[in-house]
Amino acid sequence: MQRLAVLSLHTSPLAQPGTGDGGGMNVYVRELTTALARAGVECDVYTRAWSPDLPAIVTVEPGFRLHHVPAGPLDAVAKEELPAVVDEFADHVAASLVAGDGVDALHANYWLSGLAGHRLKHELELPLVSTFHTLARVKAEASPEEVSSDEPHRRAEAEADIMRCSDIVLASCSVEADQLAALYRADTERVRVVAPGVDHAFFAPGYRPQARRALGLDEDAPLVLFVGRLQPLKRVEIALAVVDAVDKAKLVVVGGPSGPRAETYRARLEEEVDRRRLRHRVRFVEPQPHELLSIYYRAADVCLVPSRSESFGLVALEAAACGTPVVAADVGGLSTLVDDGRTGFLVDDDAPEAFAGAVRRILDDSLLAERMGSAAVVRARRYTWARSAAVLRSTYEELAVDDLVECR
């Protein structure tokens, strides 16, 4: 594998995670592409241009070039409207690849990129690797009340088509691999598990009082942290209920509104804060540059991840790398990241009281908290982007000796 085209249609790897449609996928594409480039794989990343002021190509670092592709209006477009620009996006990517030195494979991220990758595979006769990051059928099972149109069904059918045509489908953990097989009947012989990593140069243990001073936080009060986009799937309301139930605890929420009903959900959270009379104990913080999140993780006593579903759960891994115990919902990739009772607690009950009880156990036992933090750091060391890139490179090499998968 000498050169790779990475498709990230709906969000740029340079965009701020935690705002709009930017989240863990931004980090994944940026960090994994960086690791691949440093390992000798030339990577061209293609994303939709959202402003007329963007340069056509940005050299992020040697071997990693970001292409801003004109597709649709040159401004922000709701993710739900992006299927209409897939063909235009694919046209420009195809022209770029034909005019350039060529690539050895396509790697599509998310189903929208998969639509473009599916078409490009056949037009250019290139192998296609697909990473979905989230799956429509998993989200529908986790939050059926949020499914209010036929869009999830159309998306799920498209995901199934892309899987059938992909030469390799990547899963972030064994749980996601099982979901691909059970919900989509993906060919298990073409599914590979490549776990994301964490940048230990940024995400590492530190001195909690200093981190709190740097953020202007109370140095004495127990601190619970939530990091993520403000959307119903992430269940920020559980974090509010937890801090209400835990005596003297304070909560910091880092992230911005996301999704079609983002502002409505944000307003509901503000109303909930006032209803519970928590204004003096809850702080909402705008999305932060990724590397600065480490200060928040170090400042916290507990990181809370109550999501209804997570394909992996990068926040839990980053918190662990900083030595912060994690209390997480026992779903998806979170169940593979948190060693229940050793690095934190997994909660298989949707009741806020269950999450509050787990948080309280950590806050009330300083020795337990210290042991969990130390164990979390050790466990997080298994995950590095260099290791992810090495596994992925060996996966790419399989493509050089196999015939292209044909659509079934």
N, C-alpha and C positions, 0 to 999 in steps of 0.2 A: 504494500500500500504506500504509494508515493504522494497522492493528492486526493483530497476529499472535498466534496461540495456539501455543506451543511445548510439545511433549510430551516429557517425560523421565521415564518411569515408574519405571525401576528404580534410578535414582540421582539425587540432588539436585545441582544445580550448585554448591551451597554446601558439599557434603560434601568431606572431606579427600581429595584425590587420592592414589593410592598405597596405599590401604587398602580392604579388602573389594572391592566392585565398582567403586570410584571410581578413575578414571584420566584419560586424556586427554580422554575425552568430557565429564567434569565441567568441565574447563578450557574446552573448545570451547563448550559451551552457555553458560557464564557469560560468557566474554569476547565471544563473538559477539552474544549478547543485549544485553550492555552497549553494544557498538558500534552495534547497530541502534537501541537506545533513544536514544543520543546523536545519532543521525542523524535522529530524528523518528518512528521506528516504535514505536508502543506495543506492548509485549511482555508477555504473560501466560504464565508458565512453570508447567506442571503437573507435579508429581512426587508419588510415593506417600508418604503420611505413615508414618513408622516409629516414632513415639513419640506418646503421648497429650498430651505437654507442648508440642508444636509449635503455634505460632499458625496459624490458618487461612490467613492471607495475610501475607507479608512484603514490604514495599516495599524492594527492594534499593537502588534509586536511582530518580530520576524517570523514569517510562516503563518500568520493569522491576519487575514484581510476581511473586512466587513463591507459588504456591498449593500447600498441603499437602493432598493428596486422600486421604480415607479409602478404603482398598481392601485388604481382608485384615486380618490381625492388626496391631495398632499396635505392632509391634516389628520387629526385623530378620527378613527372610525370604530364604531362599536364592534366588538368581536362577533356579535351575532350577524353582522352585515358583511363580514369578510368572505364568506363563500363566494360571493358575487365577483370578487377580484382575483380568485385563484388562477383562472386561466391567463389573465393579463400578467400576473406574477410569474407563472410558469413560462410564458412566452419570452419574457425578458431574461430569465435565468437560462433558458435554452440558448438564446442568442449569445449570452455571455460565455457559456461553456463551449459552444461551437467556435466562437471567435478566439477563445483562449487556447491554452495548451492542453485542454481536456482534463478529466478527472477519472479516477479509478472506481469511484462509488458515490452514491447519494446517501445522505443521512438526514431523514426528515424528523422534525420534532413537533409533536402535537398533530392532531388529525388534519388541521387546515394545511400544514406543510405536507402531510401525507397525501392529500389530494393532488397537490402539485407534483410530489415525488412519484406518485403512481403513474401519472401521465408522462413525466420525463423519463422514467425507467424505460418505457416502451419506445418513446421517440428516439432516445439516445443509446438504447441497449446497454444500460448500466445497471449494476446490482443496487438494490434498495434496502437500506437499513432503516427501521422505524422505531422511534421511541414516542410513546403516547403521553406520558406524564400524568394525565388523568384520563379516565375512561367514562364514557356516558352511562353505561349500564351500572357501573359501580356507584356513580353519583346518584343515579335514579333510585337505586336500592337504599342508599344511605339517607337521602332526603327526598322522598316521594312528594312531599308537600310543595317542594320548590319546582317541580316539573309542571309547568302551566301551558305548554305548547307541544307541538309535534317535533320541535327542533331536536330534543334529545334522541328521538327515534331516528330521525334522518342522520344525525351524527353517528349513532351507534351502527347503523347500516353501512355508513361510509367507513367507519373504523374496521368493521368486519371485512369489507372489500380490500382495504389497504393491507390488512394482515394476510389475507389470502395471496396477495401479490408480492409481499415483502420477502426478500431472500433471508433476512434475519429480523426478528422482532426482539427488541431489548426490554427487559423488565428490571426494575430497580432492586427488587428483592424477591424471595421465593413466594411470598404472598401474592404479589402482583402476577408472577408467572402462573400461579394457580388460577387467578381470576381470568387471565387471558384464555386459559384452556376451558374453564368452566362456563364462562359467560359468552365467549366468542368462538369456542371450538378451534382456537388457534393450534396449529401444528406444533406440538411440543418439541419436535426435532429441530425446529427453526427458532425456538425461543431461547435466548441467552440471558442470564442474570449478570448485569454489570452494575454494581452498587456505586452511587455517587460518593464523593469524598468530601473532605473539609480541609481548608487551608490552615494548618496548624501554626503557621507564622503569625496569623492574626487571631485565631481562635485557640486560646491557651489560658490556663489558670492565671489569676491575678489577685491583687489585694482588694478585697471587697470594700473596706472603708474608703480607699482612695478612689475607686470607681464611683462610689456614691457621691463623694465630694465633687468629682469631675462633672457629674450630671445634676448637681444641686439637689440631691435626694436626702431624705432623713437617714442618718447613719444608724439609728437605733431601731426603728420600726421594722418588723418583718416585711419583706418585699417579695411579691409575686409578680412574675413577668409574663406577658403575652406578646408574641411577635407574629405578625401575619396580616394578610389582607382582611379588611372588615367586611365580611360577607357571611350569610347564614351558615354556610358549610363549615366555617371555622368555629362557630358557636362562642363568640365573645361574651355572650350573655351568661354563660356558665362561669367565666372568669369573674364577672361582676357578682354573681351569687356566692362564689367562693370567698371573695374578699369580705363580703357582707357577713358571712358565717364565721370567719376566722378573726378572733378578737385582735384588734389593733393593727391588723395587716393592711398594707397598702398595695395598690396595683398600678403597674405601668403597662400601657397598651401601645405598642409601636406598630404602626401600619396605617394605610389609607383605605378609603372606600373602594370597592371593586364590584363589578357585575351590573346587570341591568337595573337592579333595584338598590343600588349602592347607597344613595343619599337617604332613601327611606329607612334602610337598615341602620345607618349611622344615626339618624334622628331617633330611632327606637332605642338605641343604646344610651343616648344622652337622656332620654326620658326615664330609662331604667335607673340611671345614676341618680337622677333627682328623686325618683320614687323611693329608692332605698336610702336616700340622704347620704350619699357617698362622695359628694363633690370634693370634700377635703381629703379623701383617701384614694381617689382615682385620678391618674394623669394620662391623657391621650397625647401621644407624641407622633409627629409626622414621620413618614418613612425616612429611614436613615441610610446613608451610604453603607454598603454591605460590610466593609471592614470595621466600621464604627459600632456595629451591633455587638461586637465583643465586649465593649464597655458595659452595655446593658446586661449581658449575660453574667458578667463578673459581679455586677452590683446586686443581682437577685439572689434570694435564698432558694427559690423554686421557680422553674420555668413550667408553665402550664400549657399543654397542647390538647385541647378537648375536641378536636375536629371530628366531624362525622365520618370522614374518610380521608386518607392520605396515601398516595402511591408509595411515598418514601417517608418524608417528614424531616427535611433538612434542618429545620429549626431545632428539633430535638437533638440532632447530632451536633450542631454547633454549640448548643448549651452544654451538652455533655463534655465536649472538648475544652470548654472553659471551666469545668469542674462544678457545674450547677446541676443538682438533681432535677429530674424531669418527672412530672406527673402528666400522663398522657392517656388518651382514650385507647382502648385495646383494639385498634383497627389498623388494617393495611400495614404499611411499612413500619409504623410506630411499634407494632408488636415485635418487630425484629431488632429495633434499635434500643429499646428500654429493657434492661434485664430486671424484671419485676422483683422488688424487694432488695435489689443489690445496687442498681444505679438510679433507681427511682421507683415509681409505681405505675402499673397499668390498671386502668379502671374500665371494667366491662359493664358498668351500670350508667345509664344516661342521666341519672338523678344528680343534680348539683351537689347534694349532700355527700355522695360517694367521692366526688373530686375533693370537696372540702375536707373530708376525713383523711384522705391521703396527704393532702397538703399539711394538715394539722400535725400528722405523725412526724413529718420532717421538721417542721418548725419547733415542735415541742421536745425534740431529742437532738441536741447539738452533736452528740457523738455519732448518731445514725446519719445525720446530714453530712458530717465530715467523711465518714466511711463511703457513703454513696457518691459524694463528689470525687473522691480519689479513684473509686472504681470506674466512674463514668469517664474520667480522663484516660485511663488505661484502655478501656473498651473502645473509645473513639479513635485511638491511635491505629486501629485496624483499617480505618477509612482515610485514604489519601487520593487526591486527584491523579497523582502519578501512577498509583496502582490501578485506578479505574482506566486510565489511558492504556496501560500495558495490557490489561484484559481485553479492552476494546480493539487494540491493534491485532492481537492474536485472533480475535473474532473476524475482523476485516480480512485477515489473510485467508480465511476459509473461502471467501468469495472468489479468490483468484483461481481456485481449482474446481469450483462447482459450476454447473450450468445454471443459467438464470431460471428462477422459479417462474412458471407461467400461471396466469390468472386461472382460478378454478371456479 
